[in-house]
Amino acid sequence: MITRNVATAFAPASVGNVAVGFDLIGQAIAGVGDRVTVRVTEQPGVSIVDISGTVTDLPRVAEANTAGAAAIHFSTELSLDVGLELSLHKGIPLGSGMGGSAASAVAAVVAINGLLERPLPRHALYESAMAGEFVASQAEHGDNVVACLLGGIALVGPDGPIPIPAPKGVYCTLVHPDLVIRTEDARDCLPASIPLEQVITQQGHLARFIVGCERGDLELIRTSLIDDLIEPARAHLIPGFDAVKKVAMDSGALGCSISGAGPSVFAWFVGAKAAQSAGEGMRKAFADAGLSSQVYVSSLDAPGAVVEPS
């Protein structure tokens, strides 16, 4: 039962893949994200009434918009007999590798959930958020969605998100160069087949990474936060990537790779000061390649989407 007429939700940016878990692991990033405000109307259906922020030329037809499609799926699941008007404020740039499509979809369903007398648990929102994410790339990858919903680090499970413990004292530096890479183009770069030996090696990285997070074993994480499959195929899309990664690793990063489809690059560091300092060096490396960039530093236990106070 709906007991409120309006609700606004904020959903954070996220790092997709987290190097070791292609389409499987995501990590929330504090401080930047998307907001969706949902208003109840008497006219049935879902409509997009306003889009503002870093991106405004998005589809206004609800079915073609990630927030709108997610809202349609969720309202259908709930059998709502009212209409919903969505206002979307984009804080995440388009084609940034920061999970913008997932953030919009998650913010929409979390806002609708906030209208209910008895909000559903987060895992119950997953399928609807995924319906929105699918609109963006026509592919089902839930790594950004699970991070947005739960916060912290999360794994895509058969029925929704599974949390992964965030190692204490570790921070993520995310550097976003002023460049757009479409997810579809980044996926087109991927090889059609991969030798079994490489797959086994990457599976080992993934297994050790999860165990390292569970134990808080930083050395185990350092030896496993590696992408031998996807990063080599996509690195050429990002000018200066090798130099940016070298700066991060020379600065003591536990690991560094491409965030999602790129062009953003992320790295993990022990301590906020080290993360911030390395971020400035990574920014300079992008500048040397002719790209301005923005630096975000976040703890690994960044919160997921929230309904904001009215």
HELIX and SHEET records of a PDB file:
HELIX    1   1 ALA A   62  ALA A   64  5                                   3    
HELIX    2   2 THR A   66  GLU A   77  1                                  12    
HELIX    3   3 GLY A  100  ASN A  113  1                                  14    
HELIX    4   4 ARG A  122  LEU A  125  5                                   4    
HELIX    5   5 TYR A  126  SER A  137  1                                  12    
HELIX    6   6 ASP A  143  LEU A  150  1                                   8    
HELIX    7   7 THR A  183  ASP A  188  1                                   6    
HELIX    8   8 LEU A  196  ARG A  215  1                                  20    
HELIX    9   9 LEU A  218  ARG A  222  1                                   5    
HELIX   10  10 GLU A  231  ARG A  234  1                                   4    
HELIX   11  11 ALA A  235  LEU A  237  5                                   3    
HELIX   12  12 PHE A  241  ASP A  250  1                                  10    
HELIX   13  13 ALA A  272  ASP A  288  1                                  17    
SHEET    1   A 5 GLY A  45  GLY A  53  0                                        
SHEET    2   A 5 GLY A  83  LYS A  90  1                                        
SHEET    3   A 5 ILE A  25  THR A  41 -1                                        
SHEET    4   A 5 VAL A   6  GLY A  16 -1                                        
SHEET    5   A 5 VAL A 306  VAL A 307 -1                                        
SHEET    1   B 5 GLY A  45  GLY A  53  0                                        
SHEET    2   B 5 GLY A  83  LYS A  90  1                                        
SHEET    3   B 5 ILE A  25  THR A  41 -1                                        
SHEET    4   B 5 ILE A 153  GLY A 157 -1                                        
SHEET    5   B 5 GLY A 160  ILE A 164 -1                                        
SHEET    1   C 4 GLY A 255  ILE A 258  0                                        
SHEET    2   C 4 VAL A 265  VAL A 270 -1                                        
SHEET    3   C 4 VAL A 170  PRO A 177 -1                                        
SHEET    4   C 4 SER A 293  SER A 299 -1                                        
END                                                                             
